[in-house]
Amino acid sequence: MGVDAQEASVRIGPNGRILALSSAWFSDGARRRTEARRAGRCVECGTALASRRTPYCSRRCQWKFHGHYFWDSARSFTMLRDRYTCRLCGCRKRARELDVDHIVEIALGGAALEYSNLQTVCRDCHRAKTSGFLRSRSASARAPGP
């Protein structure tokens, strides 16, 4: 029963993308927010808080902390961090014209919601990177083994 409850707490979108890790949000996230509030420090950066009403010192820290648990927040924070600029070709575009890509694909063991593994890319660069990955993956699957 515990395994089913844990699996149900991970929401996965129609394309196989992790949307939320709600079990971690309600266990680890709740514990970290409570500890930060009691200590009077921001849960994300450790800065002293003006009041204990919220565990965040700024909106930036709030988005960053939520991004450890929810894809939408991780996506928004990554685009803001990269200043809405494609990391591959350097073009600057509107958010609706950009994607957030995993530097090391999840299929190769890359972390799903880790900021160091996320980058902002334009749709053209994302399409080219993904097709290159899929081509190399299918070629390695077709290659005869030793």
N, C-alpha and C positions, 0 to 999 in steps of 0.2 A: 504494500500500500504506500509506503514512503517513497518508493521509486516512482510510482505513477504520479504522486503529488508533485514531486520534484520535476518530472518531465513536463507536467501540465503548466508549471510556472515559467517555462521557457517558451515564449511566443515566437513562432517562426512564420514569416510572411510567405506568400505564394511562390516567390522565387527562391525560397530556401534561406533567406537572410534572417538573422536573429534580430527580432524587433525589441524584445525586452527580456531581462533576467529578473523577473519579479520576485522570485524566492530570495535572491541576493539583496534586492532592494528592501524587502521587509525584514531580513535578518541582519546581514552585515551593514547595509546602509542605515537602517534605523539605529543600530548600536553606535555606529560612528557619528551620526548626527546628534544623538543624545549625549555622548561623551564630549563632543565639541561644544555643545551648548552649555554643559556643566562647567567645562574648563574656561569658557568665555573666549574661545578661539575658533576661527573659521575652519570648517571641516575639510576644506580643500587646500588652503595655503597656510593655515596656522596663524594668520594675522589676528591680533586682538579685536574682539567685537565691541561695537559701541553699546549694544544691548543684547540680552540673551533671547530676544524674541525670535530670531532666526539664526540658524547655524552657518550662514554665509555672510561674508563681508561685502560681496558685490554680486551683481547679476552674472558677471563673467565666471566667478567661482561657482555659482549655482548651476549654470549651464555645464560647466566642466564636470562637476560632481555628478549631475544627472546623466551625463554622457557615459559614465562608467557602467550604467545600468540600462539605458534606453537609446536605441539607434537614432531616433529623431533628434535628440539632444546632442549626441556625438556628431551627427551630420552638421547640425547648425554650428556647433562650436568649432569644428574643423574648418568649415568655410570661413567663419569669422577670423580664425587664427591665420588662415592662408590669404586673407583679404580678398576673397572672391577671385583669386587668380589661379589659373591652371599651373600646377607644379611641373608639368612636363613641357608645355610650349610657352608658358609665360603670358598667355592672353588673359585679360580681365573681362569677366562677363557677369550677368545677373545670376542670382541663385538658381532660378528655374532652368538655366542653360548649363548648369554644372552638376557634376556627380561627385560623390566621395568614394574613393577607391581604396582597397586594401593594398598596401605596398607589397607585402608578402601575402599571396592569396590564402584564404582560409583552408583551401584544399591542400595546400603545402605546409600547413601548420601555423599560419599567421594568426595572431590574436584578433578576435572579432571586434571588440569594443575598446581597444587600446589605442590611444591617440598617437603614439609613436608609429603605429602601423597604418594610419589613415592619412590620405592626402586628397586635396581638391584637384579634380581634373575636368577639362571640358569634355563634352560628349564625343567629339571626334577622337581625342587622345584615348579616352576610356574604351571606345570601340576598338581602336587599333591595339591597345594593350591586351584587352580581353581576347581578341581573335588570335593574337600571337601566342598567348598562353594556351588557348584551346588547341591550336595547331601543334605546338610543341608537346602537349599532353597526348594528343592522338597519335603523333609520330612515335613517341616513346612507347605507347601501348602496342603499336604495330611492329615495333622492332623486335626481332627474335632475341630471346634470352640466351645467356651463356650455357 
